[in-house]
Amino acid sequence: MKSYKNELNFIKKAMLDGYNKYCDIKITLIDKADYDIVTELDYNIEKYISAEILKVFPEDRILGEEHSAGVDVLGRTWTIDPIDGTNNMANGIPLFGVQCSLFDDGKPVVGAIYLPFANEFYSASIGEGAYLNDKQIYVAKPDLKHAVVSFGDYPHTRPNESAIQLKIMAHLSDKVARIRMFGAASIDYAYVAAGRTHGVILYTKNKWDIAPGILLCLEAGAKAYSLDTKDGEYNFDSPSVIVTSTEELYQCIKSSVM
């Protein structure tokens, strides 16, 4: 299997340098869309990481949340989510992260998540395991009554998907130990990979939101599923993405919508 160690080391440095370069600048809020905001920090970090990528890998493509969201994932394509959890950050809630991934021939092969508030850097490359601050990590596999499951934010413009999330949440409420909503996919996936939580349910196709964390969780021993495919297998065209550390938890989630 091809090694992506150089790409992983490169993007980790670019992410840290980009965040540290701009993190002390006063936050300026900008309306992005209904229920959504962006800040100058988002823009600056994405510009910095994009420029670094093009210096080292000038032939690669870039799919960034703020500047190039319409780019197709073809060949080698980097995804950049400069601040995942912008609403948390803007409101003084420290649950946010910087996250990037590299796709090669349609699949993520490098994933990196930096959580500044905890000084935690999660990283993975395909076939090489998942790491927290360079120490290998693995998912935890409790029974249902000890499982903690997190959910993504409700999609305001897609009420049907919000209704499904609420249905699953209600179904799980008396079957798992705890339900959480962190407000940042970077937190959701990092915590599953580290064994702190045991499943996450999101509705989005935004690759910059989910690709880094999905690879991280897979390399830590989790599995990815979808409620929108016949066999339950996840692909990046699926609106729903479920990552769990156990088959039992996935089956419990699946039964809530059958």
TORKOL-4160 file (C-alpha; in steps of 0.2 Angstrom, whole numbers, padded with zeros to 4 digits, m for minus):
258
<pt num="1" X="0000" Y="0000" Z="0000"/>
<pt num="2" X="0006" Y="0017" Z="m0004"/>
<pt num="3" X="0013" Y="0028" Z="0010"/>
<pt num="4" X="0006" Y="0045" Z="0013"/>
<pt num="5" X="0017" Y="0049" Z="0028"/>
<pt num="6" X="0025" Y="0064" Z="0020"/>
<pt num="7" X="0008" Y="0071" Z="0016"/>
<pt num="8" X="0002" Y="0069" Z="0033"/>
<pt num="9" X="0017" Y="0077" Z="0041"/>
<pt num="10" X="0016" Y="0091" Z="0029"/>
<pt num="11" X="m0003" Y="0095" Z="0032"/>
<pt num="12" X="m0001" Y="0094" Z="0051"/>
<pt num="13" X="0012" Y="0107" Z="0051"/>
<pt num="14" X="0002" Y="0118" Z="0039"/>
<pt num="15" X="m0013" Y="0117" Z="0050"/>
<pt num="16" X="m0003" Y="0121" Z="0066"/>
<pt num="17" X="0006" Y="0136" Z="0058"/>
<pt num="18" X="m0010" Y="0143" Z="0050"/>
<pt num="19" X="m0020" Y="0142" Z="0066"/>
<pt num="20" X="m0006" Y="0149" Z="0077"/>
<pt num="21" X="m0003" Y="0163" Z="0064"/>
<pt num="22" X="m0020" Y="0170" Z="0065"/>
<pt num="23" X="m0028" Y="0164" Z="0081"/>
<pt num="24" X="m0025" Y="0180" Z="0091"/>
<pt num="25" X="m0033" Y="0191" Z="0079"/>
<pt num="26" X="m0050" Y="0199" Z="0085"/>
<pt num="27" X="m0064" Y="0189" Z="0079"/>
<pt num="28" X="m0075" Y="0197" Z="0066"/>
<pt num="29" X="m0092" Y="0189" Z="0063"/>
<pt num="30" X="m0099" Y="0188" Z="0045"/>
<pt num="31" X="m0116" Y="0182" Z="0040"/>
<pt num="32" X="m0114" Y="0167" Z="0029"/>
<pt num="33" X="m0132" Y="0161" Z="0027"/>
<pt num="34" X="m0147" Y="0159" Z="0038"/>
<pt num="35" X="m0142" Y="0151" Z="0054"/>
<pt num="36" X="m0124" Y="0151" Z="0049"/>
<pt num="37" X="m0109" Y="0163" Z="0051"/>
<pt num="38" X="m0091" Y="0164" Z="0046"/>
<pt num="39" X="m0076" Y="0174" Z="0053"/>
<pt num="40" X="m0060" Y="0181" Z="0047"/>
<pt num="41" X="m0051" Y="0168" Z="0056"/>
<pt num="42" X="m0059" Y="0155" Z="0044"/>
<pt num="43" X="m0055" Y="0164" Z="0029"/>
<pt num="44" X="m0037" Y="0167" Z="0034"/>
<pt num="45" X="m0033" Y="0150" Z="0040"/>
<pt num="46" X="m0040" Y="0142" Z="0024"/>
<pt num="47" X="m0030" Y="0154" Z="0013"/>
<pt num="48" X="m0014" Y="0150" Z="0022"/>
<pt num="49" X="m0016" Y="0131" Z="0021"/>
<pt num="50" X="m0021" Y="0132" Z="0003"/>
<pt num="51" X="m0006" Y="0142" Z="m0001"/>
<pt num="52" X="0005" Y="0130" Z="0008"/>
<pt num="53" X="m0002" Y="0115" Z="m0002"/>
<pt num="54" X="0000" Y="0124" Z="m0018"/>
<pt num="55" X="0019" Y="0127" Z="m0014"/>
<pt num="56" X="0022" Y="0109" Z="m0011"/>
<pt num="57" X="0009" Y="0100" Z="m0021"/>
<pt num="58" X="0006" Y="0112" Z="m0036"/>
<pt num="59" X="m0004" Y="0099" Z="m0046"/>
<pt num="60" X="m0016" Y="0094" Z="m0032"/>
<pt num="61" X="m0034" Y="0101" Z="m0031"/>
<pt num="62" X="m0041" Y="0110" Z="m0016"/>
<pt num="63" X="m0059" Y="0108" Z="m0009"/>
<pt num="64" X="m0060" Y="0122" Z="0004"/>
<pt num="65" X="m0076" Y="0126" Z="0014"/>
<pt num="66" X="m0074" Y="0145" Z="0012"/>
<pt num="67" X="m0066" Y="0148" Z="m0005"/>
<pt num="68" X="m0068" Y="0133" Z="m0016"/>
<pt num="69" X="m0083" Y="0123" Z="m0010"/>
<pt num="70" X="m0088" Y="0119" Z="m0028"/>
<pt num="71" X="m0072" Y="0109" Z="m0032"/>
<pt num="72" X="m0075" Y="0091" Z="m0037"/>
<pt num="73" X="m0064" Y="0078" Z="m0029"/>
<pt num="74" X="m0054" Y="0071" Z="m0043"/>
<pt num="75" X="m0037" Y="0063" Z="m0042"/>
<pt num="76" X="m0027" Y="0070" Z="m0027"/>
<pt num="77" X="m0039" Y="0083" Z="m0019"/>
<pt num="78" X="m0036" Y="0091" Z="m0002"/>
<pt num="79" X="m0051" Y="0096" Z="0009"/>
<pt num="80" X="m0049" Y="0111" Z="0021"/>
<pt num="81" X="m0061" Y="0115" Z="0036"/>
<pt num="82" X="m0052" Y="0130" Z="0043"/>
<pt num="83" X="m0063" Y="0131" Z="0058"/>
<pt num="84" X="m0076" Y="0117" Z="0061"/>
<pt num="85" X="m0088" Y="0123" Z="0074"/>
<pt num="86" X="m0087" Y="0142" Z="0070"/>
<pt num="87" X="m0103" Y="0145" Z="0080"/>
<pt num="88" X="m0095" Y="0137" Z="0096"/>
<pt num="89" X="m0079" Y="0147" Z="0094"/>
<pt num="90" X="m0088" Y="0164" Z="0090"/>
<pt num="91" X="m0098" Y="0161" Z="0106"/>
<pt num="92" X="m0084" Y="0157" Z="0117"/>
<pt num="93" X="m0087" Y="0139" Z="0118"/>
<pt num="94" X="m0070" Y="0130" Z="0115"/>
<pt num="95" X="m0077" Y="0115" Z="0106"/>
<pt num="96" X="m0070" Y="0118" Z="0088"/>
<pt num="97" X="m0056" Y="0112" Z="0077"/>
<pt num="98" X="m0046" Y="0114" Z="0062"/>
<pt num="99" X="m0047" Y="0099" Z="0050"/>
<pt num="100" X="m0040" Y="0093" Z="0033"/>
<pt num="101" X="m0040" Y="0078" Z="0023"/>
<pt num="102" X="m0032" Y="0071" Z="0006"/>
<pt num="103" X="m0042" Y="0061" Z="m0006"/>
<pt num="104" X="m0033" Y="0050" Z="m0019"/>
<pt num="105" X="m0044" Y="0042" Z="m0032"/>
<pt num="106" X="m0060" Y="0046" Z="m0023"/>
<pt num="107" X="m0056" Y="0040" Z="m0006"/>
<pt num="108" X="m0048" Y="0049" Z="0009"/>
<pt num="109" X="m0030" Y="0043" Z="0013"/>
<pt num="110" X="m0025" Y="0056" Z="0025"/>
<pt num="111" X="m0035" Y="0064" Z="0039"/>
<pt num="112" X="m0030" Y="0077" Z="0052"/>
<pt num="113" X="m0040" Y="0086" Z="0066"/>
<pt num="114" X="m0032" Y="0099" Z="0078"/>
<pt num="115" X="m0042" Y="0104" Z="0093"/>
<pt num="116" X="m0034" Y="0120" Z="0100"/>
<pt num="117" X="m0043" Y="0120" Z="0117"/>
<pt num="118" X="m0036" Y="0104" Z="0122"/>
<pt num="119" X="m0019" Y="0105" Z="0112"/>
<pt num="120" X="m0024" Y="0088" Z="0104"/>
<pt num="121" X="m0019" Y="0083" Z="0087"/>
<pt num="122" X="m0028" Y="0068" Z="0079"/>
<pt num="123" X="m0021" Y="0061" Z="0063"/>
<pt num="124" X="m0022" Y="0045" Z="0052"/>
<pt num="125" X="m0016" Y="0039" Z="0035"/>
<pt num="126" X="m0024" Y="0024" Z="0026"/>
<pt num="127" X="m0017" Y="0008" Z="0033"/>
<pt num="128" X="m0006" Y="0016" Z="0046"/>
<pt num="129" X="m0018" Y="0018" Z="0061"/>
<pt num="130" X="m0025" Y="0033" Z="0071"/>
<pt num="131" X="m0015" Y="0044" Z="0082"/>
<pt num="132" X="m0018" Y="0057" Z="0096"/>
<pt num="133" X="m0002" Y="0067" Z="0098"/>
<pt num="134" X="0008" Y="0053" Z="0090"/>
<pt num="135" X="0001" Y="0040" Z="0102"/>
<pt num="136" X="m0009" Y="0026" Z="0093"/>
<pt num="137" X="m0028" Y="0026" Z="0098"/>
<pt num="138" X="m0042" Y="0014" Z="0097"/>
<pt num="139" X="m0061" Y="0014" Z="0099"/>
<pt num="140" X="m0069" Y="0008" Z="0114"/>
<pt num="141" X="m0083" Y="m0005" Z="0113"/>
<pt num="142" X="m0095" Y="m0005" Z="0127"/>
<pt num="143" X="m0112" Y="m0013" Z="0128"/>
<pt num="144" X="m0127" Y="m0002" Z="0123"/>
<pt num="145" X="m0131" Y="0004" Z="0141"/>
<pt num="146" X="m0113" Y="0011" Z="0143"/>
<pt num="147" X="m0112" Y="0019" Z="0126"/>
<pt num="148" X="m0111" Y="0038" Z="0123"/>
<pt num="149" X="m0118" Y="0044" Z="0106"/>
<pt num="150" X="m0117" Y="0061" Z="0098"/>
<pt num="151" X="m0127" Y="0069" Z="0085"/>
<pt num="152" X="m0123" Y="0083" Z="0072"/>
<pt num="153" X="m0133" Y="0099" Z="0071"/>
<pt num="154" X="m0150" Y="0099" Z="0064"/>
<pt num="155" X="m0150" Y="0103" Z="0046"/>
<pt num="156" X="m0162" Y="0119" Z="0046"/>
<pt num="157" X="m0165" Y="0118" Z="0027"/>
<pt num="158" X="m0169" Y="0100" Z="0027"/>
<pt num="159" X="m0183" Y="0097" Z="0039"/>
<pt num="160" X="m0185" Y="0078" Z="0034"/>
<pt num="161" X="m0167" Y="0074" Z="0039"/>
<pt num="162" X="m0170" Y="0084" Z="0056"/>
<pt num="163" X="m0185" Y="0074" Z="0059"/>
<pt num="164" X="m0176" Y="0057" Z="0056"/>
<pt num="165" X="m0162" Y="0063" Z="0068"/>
<pt num="166" X="m0175" Y="0067" Z="0082"/>
<pt num="167" X="m0183" Y="0050" Z="0079"/>
<pt num="168" X="m0166" Y="0041" Z="0081"/>
<pt num="169" X="m0162" Y="0052" Z="0097"/>
<pt num="170" X="m0179" Y="0048" Z="0105"/>
<pt num="171" X="m0176" Y="0029" Z="0101"/>
<pt num="172" X="m0159" Y="0029" Z="0109"/>
<pt num="173" X="m0164" Y="0039" Z="0124"/>
<pt num="174" X="m0168" Y="0024" Z="0135"/>
<pt num="175" X="m0156" Y="0012" Z="0126"/>
<pt num="176" X="m0139" Y="0021" Z="0128"/>
<pt num="177" X="m0130" Y="0029" Z="0143"/>
<pt num="178" X="m0129" Y="0047" Z="0136"/>
<pt num="179" X="m0133" Y="0057" Z="0121"/>
<pt num="180" X="m0122" Y="0072" Z="0116"/>
<pt num="181" X="m0122" Y="0086" Z="0103"/>
<pt num="182" X="m0105" Y="0095" Z="0103"/>
<pt num="183" X="m0108" Y="0106" Z="0088"/>
<pt num="184" X="m0093" Y="0101" Z="0079"/>
<pt num="185" X="m0089" Y="0086" Z="0068"/>
<pt num="186" X="m0071" Y="0087" Z="0072"/>
<pt num="187" X="m0075" Y="0084" Z="0091"/>
<pt num="188" X="m0088" Y="0070" Z="0086"/>
<pt num="189" X="m0076" Y="0060" Z="0076"/>
<pt num="190" X="m0060" Y="0063" Z="0087"/>
<pt num="191" X="m0069" Y="0057" Z="0102"/>
<pt num="192" X="m0075" Y="0041" Z="0094"/>
<pt num="193" X="m0058" Y="0037" Z="0088"/>
<pt num="194" X="m0051" Y="0040" Z="0105"/>
<pt num="195" X="m0064" Y="0029" Z="0114"/>
<pt num="196" X="m0072" Y="0044" Z="0123"/>
<pt num="197" X="m0088" Y="0041" Z="0114"/>
<pt num="198" X="m0094" Y="0027" Z="0104"/>
<pt num="199" X="m0105" Y="0033" Z="0089"/>
<pt num="200" X="m0109" Y="0048" Z="0079"/>
<pt num="201" X="m0124" Y="0052" Z="0068"/>
<pt num="202" X="m0123" Y="0066" Z="0055"/>
<pt num="203" X="m0132" Y="0072" Z="0040"/>
<pt num="204" X="m0121" Y="0081" Z="0028"/>
<pt num="205" X="m0112" Y="0078" Z="0011"/>
<pt num="206" X="m0099" Y="0091" Z="0015"/>
<pt num="207" X="m0082" Y="0082" Z="0013"/>
<pt num="208" X="m0073" Y="0095" Z="0023"/>
<pt num="209" X="m0084" Y="0091" Z="0038"/>
<pt num="210" X="m0083" Y="0072" Z="0038"/>
<pt num="211" X="m0068" Y="0065" Z="0028"/>
<pt num="212" X="m0055" Y="0068" Z="0041"/>
<pt num="213" X="m0065" Y="0061" Z="0055"/>
<pt num="214" X="m0071" Y="0046" Z="0045"/>
<pt num="215" X="m0054" Y="0040" Z="0040"/>
<pt num="216" X="m0048" Y="0043" Z="0058"/>
<pt num="217" X="m0062" Y="0033" Z="0065"/>
<pt num="218" X="m0060" Y="0019" Z="0053"/>
<pt num="219" X="m0041" Y="0018" Z="0056"/>
<pt num="220" X="m0045" Y="0017" Z="0075"/>
<pt num="221" X="m0057" Y="0002" Z="0072"/>
<pt num="222" X="m0074" Y="0010" Z="0070"/>
<pt num="223" X="m0085" Y="0007" Z="0055"/>
<pt num="224" X="m0095" Y="0019" Z="0044"/>
<pt num="225" X="m0113" Y="0016" Z="0038"/>
<pt num="226" X="m0127" Y="0025" Z="0030"/>
<pt num="227" X="m0146" Y="0024" Z="0032"/>
<pt num="228" X="m0148" Y="0028" Z="0013"/>
<pt num="229" X="m0140" Y="0014" Z="0005"/>
<pt num="230" X="m0148" Y="m0004" Z="0003"/>
<pt num="231" X="m0133" Y="m0013" Z="0011"/>
<pt num="232" X="m0130" Y="0001" Z="0024"/>
<pt num="233" X="m0113" Y="0004" Z="0017"/>
<pt num="234" X="m0107" Y="0022" Z="0018"/>
<pt num="235" X="m0101" Y="0032" Z="0003"/>
<pt num="236" X="m0098" Y="0050" Z="0001"/>
<pt num="237" X="m0114" Y="0053" Z="m0009"/>
<pt num="238" X="m0125" Y="0047" Z="0006"/>
<pt num="239" X="m0133" Y="0061" Z="0015"/>
<pt num="240" X="m0133" Y="0051" Z="0032"/>
<pt num="241" X="m0116" Y="0045" Z="0039"/>
<pt num="242" X="m0116" Y="0034" Z="0055"/>
<pt num="243" X="m0100" Y="0029" Z="0063"/>
<pt num="244" X="m0100" Y="0017" Z="0077"/>
<pt num="245" X="m0087" Y="0007" Z="0087"/>
<pt num="246" X="m0099" Y="m0008" Z="0088"/>
<pt num="247" X="m0111" Y="m0017" Z="0077"/>
<pt num="248" X="m0124" Y="m0018" Z="0091"/>
<pt num="249" X="m0125" Y="0001" Z="0092"/>
<pt num="250" X="m0127" Y="0002" Z="0073"/>
<pt num="251" X="m0141" Y="m0011" Z="0073"/>
<pt num="252" X="m0150" Y="m0001" Z="0087"/>
<pt num="253" X="m0149" Y="0015" Z="0077"/>
<pt num="254" X="m0154" Y="0006" Z="0061"/>
<pt num="255" X="m0169" Y="m0001" Z="0070"/>
<pt num="256" X="m0176" Y="0016" Z="0075"/>
<pt num="257" X="m0180" Y="0020" Z="0057"/>
<pt num="258" X="m0186" Y="0003" Z="0050"/>
